[in-house]
Structure formats: structure tokens, C-alpha cells
Amino acid sequence: MRLLRGGVCVAAGIVLVAVVGCTGGDGADPAPTDVPASTSAATRTPTPSPSLSPSPAADPVSIPGLIQREHTGSNLRLGSVLTRTTAYTRYAVTYEANGLTISGIMNIPTGKGPFPALVLAHGYIDPDVYTTGRGLAREQDLLARNGYVVLHTDYRNHATSDDDPDNDVNLRLGYTEDVIGAVLALRSSTRPEIDGDRIGLLGRSMGGGVAYNTLVVEPGLVDAAVVFAPVSSRPAENVDRFQRSEGDPIVAEIEAAHGTPEQNPKFWREVSPITYADRLTEPLLIHHGTADDTCPITWSRQTTAAFKAAGKDVQLKEYEGEAHAFGPQWPASMDTTMAFFAQHLR
């Protein structure tokens, strides 16, 4: 059983959604199609409000706005076979998330399931050059070889996913909806390979920020989460480092729509997942290299401290001399990751 928002227990499927690197495939062997057993709305029982007055509507472009939204995820469909190995089969997939069709890939281990599953959320790759399943190639392969169903989401505006023209101006919060939808689609799937009671989440870089959002928006959605070299949990810092410093014209559009942190501190506070650290209910493991010059390790130290101050189960593993991409110590970090998931996805 899974504990969802409002303390409601429902049956839950566990799936890892991974964003991984694309490998070649034969493009043959059409796979069966899943018809969803349910959606988010169907699996939740409303909890009576203790107040006679409804909560005021939150800004839809905010963490409270995402919390108030009833998220849906369904209709997981397996398409062509991209790769066959002795350990797993890699499929092209699509699923529905809050009314959009999202593409991705899924690795299904060889053998008799059901297998626990992980949702993997990839880091930033320019959507203009992105191809299905690109990113986290090592993780996708290794996790599938170790008995996990791996579902990698492409996110909206990537590969063959539906478009969301406002996503960049809205600080890419739509990616959080896509990850939530991926978990719900896996949970509602009737495929026998997927264990409906064990789901984990893994995010890298930008995907680490997506994971933070997911954990505070939907407590109880997954059993545990791991992030590698994550971005800041304060979006204003990410805009400054990755967009403003590069002269990205989208910054002017963001500030025209939402104001600067000085003009509209409430907005910037409410798009930060760390503002809602008290909502975290799952164990979280953070990996970060001390030589990361893309996402400074200070960000993870500050995020860890904030979660711990809220009494949460968060670990930060620091890797001396490791850069953003992880090199020599990547195998050790993955051993730690798999031990962590084995402990919490039981």
C-alpha cells in the first residue's frame, strides 16, 4: 500500500523512470499495448477537509499550484523494440500525463517478474538536439541488468512528446508533472513485469531538481529517491547560473511574466521546493562531487541542511575530486544507489 496526499492509502506500483542514453535497435517486434487500469483521480479517495472554507487557489506556476492540482498518468504503451540483450529488452514507450502524450523508453529485465521499477529524470539537454532516451545511459543499462524496470521520460517538448509552449517561461515545472505522470502510468499498468508495490525515482542535474519538486508535491508517490549532481533547490540561483549568465532571452520573458526575485519574492519563494521541505516523507540520497563546476556542491550541502532541519531522512554523499558527470567513482556511487534502493524498495 502507498500513502498519498491527505494520508490516504492506495495500492501503488513501483517503477523507475530513467532518462538514459539512446542505443541502436532493430526497430522491429511491436510490443503489446497497455490499457490503463486507473488514473490518479481513480486511485485516490478525497479526504474531508477540516475547514469549512476552501483553501485559496494558488498560482498555477508554483509548488502550491502543483500540490493543488489533481495529477493524472495513464495509458502506458510499449512500441517498437529498440534493443535486445540477454539481460533486458529496451522499448520505445508513450504515456499520458495531465492531458499530454509523453514519449520515453523502458527497459524490462529478462526473466519472470514482477520487478521493482525506477523512474529516471534526465538533466538538461537542448530539446532541439534531444533524441528519445538520451542521457543516463550507464544508469539505465546497469539498473536494468540488476533487475529493475527502468522507465525514462523524455519530458514534454522533447523527442516525440507533446509540446507545451509556456514551459520554459514557467520555469519548466511541467517536467515535474511529466515525472509524476510517469509514476502514475506505471502504477496503473497491468503489465505482469511491473511490481505494483515498489517504485523509486532517480534524477540527475536538472532532473535532480525535478525530483525535489516531485517529492514535495506528491509525498508518498515513490518509496525512495536518489539524485546525482543536482541543481539548486532555489530556482532563482539556477536562472542566474545557467540562463542569465549565458544571455538567454527567456530570462526577460520569465521576469516579464513573474517578476524578478526582488520585485516578486513570493513567487520565487513558492517555486522553490526547499520552501516545502516539511512535506518530504521518503528517504533521499544525494550524490555530489567536490569538483563539480556545473552545479556547485554548496547547493547540495545547503539543500541537505534544510531538509535535515525539517527532520527529514536525507543523506549527502560527497565524492572528492569528482566532476559533474562522475568518472572514476561512478561505480561506487551506483553500488551505493542500488543498496539504497534495495533497502527501501522491499
N, C-alpha and C positions, 0 to 999 in steps of 0.2 A: 504494500500500500504506500501511497505517496501523500505527504502533507502539502496541501496547496494553500493559496492565499485564503485568509479567514479561518485557518485551522481545519479545513475540510479535507478528509482523507478520501483518496480515489485510487483506483488501480493505475499503475504507471508502468510504461515500458521504458527500458533503458537503452539508449542508443548514443553512440559517439558520432558526432558530425564532424568530419575533418575537412580542412581545406588543404589539399595536397597538390603535389606536382603532377602534371599530366604525363601519362605514358602512352605509348602507341598501342593500338589494339586492332583486332581484325574487323571490328565493326559489324560482326555477324551475330547470330544466335539471339534473336529477340527474346527478351525475358518476360516473365509473367507480369501482369499489371495488378497492383493492389487497389482495392476499393476500400476507402476509409471506414473503419468501424465506428468512429466518432470524431468529434472535433472538440476543441477546448470548451466551447459552450455546453456541449453534450456531456462532458465528463465532470462538470463542476456543479455543485449544489449551492444555490445562493445562501449566504449566511445572513441571518437577520441583523439589521443594524441596531446598535444600542441607542442610537439617537433618532429622534423624530424628524430632525432636519437633515436633508441630504447634504453631503459634502459639496462645497462649491466646485464647479468644473475647473480643472487645472488646464494650464496652457498645454495643448497637444504636443508642442515641441518642448518636452521636459520629461524628467523621470516620473514626477507625479502623473503627468499625462499618460505615460505608458502604463503606469500602475493602474490607472482607472480604466484603461481600455481592456475589453474582453478579447484576448488574442485567440486566433484560430490557426490550426495547422492540420492538414489532411491530404488525402489523395496521393500518397507516395507511389510513384510509378517507376518501375525499372524498365529502362530502354535497352539499347544495344550493349553487348559485351565489349568492353574496351580492352581488357587484358585477362588472360587466364594464367594462373601459376598453380603450382602444386599446393600452395597454402591458402589461396583465396581467389575469388573472381571479382573483377572490377567492372561496375556497371555505370552507364550514364543514367541519371535519375532526374525526376522533377517532383515537386510537391507544391501545395498551396499554402500560402502564409498571408493571413489578413487580406485575402482577395487578390493577391498577386501570385503568378506562377514563377517559382524559383527553380533554377537548374542546379545541378551538382553531380557528384559521383558518390558511389557507395561500394565499399569493399565488403564482401561477405566471405567469412572463413570457410574453408573446406571442412566437411565433416558434419556430424549431427549436432544441431543446435538444441535449444536456443542459446545464443551468445549474448553477453553483455554488449552494450553499444556506447559509442562516444560521438559527440558532435564536435567537429573541429572548425574553428573560425579563423580564417587566414588574415595575414597582415595586409597592409596597403600594397596593391598592385594597380597601376593605371588601368581603369576599365577599358581604355582604347586598345590595349595590348593583351589584356587578360584572356585566357582560354580556360575552358572548363577544367576544374580540378587543380589549377595551378597553385603552387605553394604547399609547404609542409609535406613534400614528397617523402622524405625519410620517415616522418611520423606516421603517415598513412600506411606505408608498407610495413613498418615494424609492428604497429599496433594490430593490424590485421593478421600478421603472422603469429601473433601471440593471443589470438582467439577473440578479438573484438570486431564487431560490426562497426565499420567506420563510415559515417555519413559526412561528406564535405559539402558545405553550402557555398555556392558561388556568390551569393548576395544579389539583391536587386541591382539592375544596371550593369551586370556582369554576364559575360557569355550569352546564353540564350534566355536568361531571366527577363521578366517584365521590367519595363522602365518606370522609374519614379523621378520625374524631373526636379522635384523640390528637395531631394535627399541631401545634396551637398550643402545647400543653404540651411537646411535643418540639422546640420552637424552630424549627418549620417546616422541618425538614430534609427532609421529604417533597417539598418543591418541588425540591430537588436531584435526587431520584430521578425526578421528572417531566421535568426537562430532559435528564438522561441518557437516559431512555426515549425522548424525542422524537428525539434524535440517532440512537439505535439503530433506531427505527422508520423514519426517513428512509433510513438506510443500507441497511436490508433491503428497502426498497420497490423494486418492479420498474418503476416509472413511468419512461418514457424522458426526461421533462423534468428529472429529478434526476441530477446528476453524482455518481456514487458515490465519487469520489476527492477531493472538496473540500467541507469543512464548517467553518463558523465559528459563533461564539457572540457574541451581544450582549446585555448586561444593563444595566438602569437602576435606580438607587436600591436597593431591596431586591433586585431582580434582579441587581444587581452583586454582592451578597453570595452569591446563588445561583451566579453564575458563578465566583466564587472557589472555592466548595465543589466545583463540578463539575471544575474544573481540577486540584485536588489529589487528588480521589477517583479520577478516571479520566484519568491522564496519557495523551496520545495520542488521546483521544476526538475532539477537534476539531483544526483546523490553527492557529487563532489566535482570540483573544478581545478584545473591546472592552467597556469598561464606562463608563457615564456617571454622575457624581454618586453613587458607591456608598456604601452604609452602611459601618460599621466592620467590619473583619475580626475583631474581638473581640466576640462576641455579647453579652457582659455589658454593654458600652457601649451597644449598641442597645436592650437591655431597659431600661436606666436612662433613656435619652433619649426613647424613643418609647412605652414602656408604663408604667414606674414613675411617671414624671413626670405622666402622664395619669390615674393611679389605676386602671389596667387590672386587673381582678380576676384575670386569667390569671396575673399575676406570682406571686400567692400559690400558685397551682396548680403553676407551674413550680418554685418553691422547695420546695414540699412533695414534689415528685417527685424533684428533682435536687439540692436544697440551694442555698444562696447561694454566691457566689464565695468567701466566707470559710470557709464550712463544708465545701465540696467543690471546692477549687481544681482538682483533677484533672479533674473533669467539665467545668468551664468552659474549661480549657486544651484539652481534647480535642474540644470543639465549635468551636474556632477554626481556620479554615483556615490562618491565618498560622503556626500551630504546625507546619504541614507544608509550609512554603514550599519546602523542598528537593525536593518532588515535582513542582513545576511544570516542564513541558517545552515548553510552547507560548509564543510571543510574546504579550504582553499590553499593551494600550494603555488607559490610564485618562484620561478627561476629567473635569475638575472646575473649577467656577467659584469664584473667590476670595470672592464674596459669598453663597455658599450658606449659608443659615441653617437648613436642614433637616439636611443631612449636612455637618458642618464639613470644610473642605478638609484640616485637620490629619489626619483619618483617612486620606485617600489618601496624604498625604506619609509617614505612618508605615508604611502598608502597602507603598508603593513602596520605602521604605528597607529593610524587612525582606526583600522579595523580592530586591532588589539585593545585600543582604548574603549571600544564599544563591547569588549568581552567576546570577540569572535575567534574562531579556530582558524587562524591564518599563519602559515609558515613562509618565511622568505629564505630561499637557498641562494647564497652568493657564490659565484664561481670566479676565482681570482684570475685575472688576465683574459677572461673570455669576452669576445666582442658580441655584437648584436646577433649575428647569425648562429653562434655557437659552433665550435670546431672540435678541438681535442676532447673536451669534457662533455660533448653531447651524449655519447653512450652512457656515461654515468648518470647524466640528468634524466635520461629515458628509463634507466633501471629504477631510479627513484620515483619517476612518474608512474611506472607500471606497478610498483609496490604500493604506491598511494592509492591507485585505483583498485587494486586487488583488495586492499583493506576496506575501502568504503563502498565498493560495488559488490557486496556479498549477498 
